[in-house]
Amino acid sequence: MDVSSKSSDMGSVQVEALKKSLDVTERATLKVIESATEQSKQVSAQKSGIGSNLNITG
């Protein structure tokens, strides 16, 4: 194996590592977005009095 072949192998390893890193980052970002969406729905439900927390006074 010559130097250029080793360099090419290292480059492909780095590309695969970057792809995996991007995939993990994408999944984490989607989880954050889903969580924020769910929290937004809960806040809206609480403000309107509709949902799991009913605001009944009187």
C-alpha positions in Angstrom: 0.0 0.0 0.0 1.5 3.3 -1.0 1.1 6.7 0.6 -1.6 7.9 -1.7 -3.7 4.8 -1.1 -3.4 5.3 2.7 -4.4 8.9 2.3 -7.5 7.9 0.2 -8.5 5.4 2.8 -8.3 8.0 5.6 -10.3 10.4 3.5 -13.1 7.8 3.1 -13.1 7.1 6.8 -13.4 10.8 7.5 -16.3 11.1 5.1 -18.1 8.1 6.7 -17.6 9.6 10.2 -18.9 13.0 9.0 -22.0 11.3 7.5 -22.7 9.5 10.7 -22.2 12.7 12.7 -24.7 14.5 10.5 -27.2 11.7 10.8 -26.9 11.8 14.6 -27.2 15.6 14.6 -30.3 15.4 12.3 -32.0 12.9 14.6 -31.2 15.1 17.7 -32.6 18.2 15.9 -35.8 16.4 15.0 -36.3 15.3 18.6 -35.8 18.9 19.8 -38.3 20.2 17.2 -40.9 17.5 18.2 -40.4 18.4 21.8 -40.9 22.1 21.1 -44.0 21.4 19.1 -45.5 19.2 21.8 -44.7 21.9 24.4 -46.3 24.5 22.2 -49.5 22.4 21.9 -49.6 22.0 25.7 -49.2 25.7 26.3 -51.9 26.5 23.8 -54.2 24.0 25.4 -53.6 25.5 28.9 -54.2 29.0 27.7 -57.5 28.1 26.0 -58.6 25.9 28.8 -58.8 22.9 26.4 -56.8 19.8 27.0 -55.6 17.8 29.9 -55.6 20.9 32.3 -59.0 22.5 32.4 -59.1 26.0 34.0 -62.4 25.8 35.9 -63.0 28.3 38.6 -66.0 29.4 40.5 
